[in-house]
Each structure stands twice: as C-alpha cells, then as structure tokens.
C-alpha cells in the first residue's frame, strides 16, 4: 500500500487548522503538520505575486488522494489551491503501519 505526503498551502492559520482537522477527523490523513509561516512567490493571472501562507503536510495513503483533493477544494478559499503529492518511498515500518491504521481503507 503506497503512502504519500500531500502539500497544501492556505492563506491563513485558521484555514490551515480547519483543513487539517477535517482531514484527520475524516481519516483522510493520519497526520497533518502545519508550518505556520512561509512566503510564496508565484505567477497568478499573468502577474508575479508574493503572499504569506501556511503549509500543510498531510500523510496518507495514495488511494485517498482523490478524497483529500475533493475535501480541500470544498474547504479552501483559493480559486486554485496547491494540492500536490510526494511519494513516501521509505519510512520506518512502525510509522508506515501507523499511517495505514489511522486512515480509511
């Protein structure tokens, strides 16, 4: 069973915590880390923008990505939220089993 870390940015700490709680409560993620202050520089609608954001790192099963994406889009204030997955190719066996046991089948 493949595991992933999903990176999600939000515009506020309140939004980050709301998204994180929904994902964990719904067993869509075993854990969501919130990094409260990052600065993002990006292109949006043809302009270079800069924003302070929060970064969420959600650990889950690869099979749950579509459900996580749907939940984040429903809760998120951005028109085009960042929801990208990184495969977890290695990890302690105990931690990887914990992810499996803490998420939906």
N, C-alpha and C positions, 0 to 999 in steps of 0.2 A: 504494500500500500504506500503510494508516494505521498510525501509531505512537502508543503510549500510554506514560504513566508510571503505574505501579501503586504505590499507597501501602499499606504493610503495617506494622502495629505488632506488636512482640513484647515479652514480659515480661523478656527478658534479652539481653545482648550475645552470649552463647553461642548462644542460639536464633536471633538475628538472623543471625549469621555462618553457621550451619548452613543456614538457609533460603536465604540469598544464594548460597552455594556450590552448592547443588543446582540452583537456577535457572540460574546461569551455566554450570555444567558440563553441564547437560542442554540448553543452548542455548534455554532458555525466556525468558531475558533476556540482553541484550548486556552490561548493567552493572547492578549493584545498589549504590547508595550506602547507607551505614548512618550514621544520625545517632544517636550512642550514648546521648544522654540527653534525653528530653523528659518533660514532666509532662502527663498526660492527666486531664481531669475529665469524667466521663460518668455516665449513668444506667445501672444494671445491676440487673435484677430489682427495680425499684421504688425503688432507693436511689441517692443520689448518691455516687459513688466517686471516688477520686483514686489514680493509680498512676504510678510512674516506668516509662517504657517506652523502647524503641528504635524508631526509624522507619526503614523501608527504602523506598527509591525505586528501583523496577525499571523500566528502559527496555526496551520490547519492541514487537512487532507486535500490533495489536488482535486479530488472528486467534488469537493464542496465549493470550489471557486465560483461556479455559476450562481449559487445561492448567496455567497458573500457579495458578489458583484451586484446582484439584484437588491439586496438589503442596503448596501452602501448607497446605491443610486437613489433609493427611496428616501433615505435619511439625509442625504448630502445637500448642501446649499449651492455647490458649484454646478455649472452647466455641463462641464466635462471633468469629473473628478478623476484623479490619479488612482487607479486600481490595477497594480501590476504584481505579478507573482514571480518569485525566485525559487527554483527547486532547492530543497534541502537534501543534498546528496549524501551527507554524512551527519551523524549526531550520536550522542550517547544512546545506547539501546534503551535505557530506562526513560530518557526524555522522549524518544520517539514513540515508545509504548504509551507514555502518558498522553501525548497528542492524540493517539488513536482512541484511548479510553475516555478522553474528555470531549470528543466531537461526535457528531451524528454519524451513523453508518449509512 
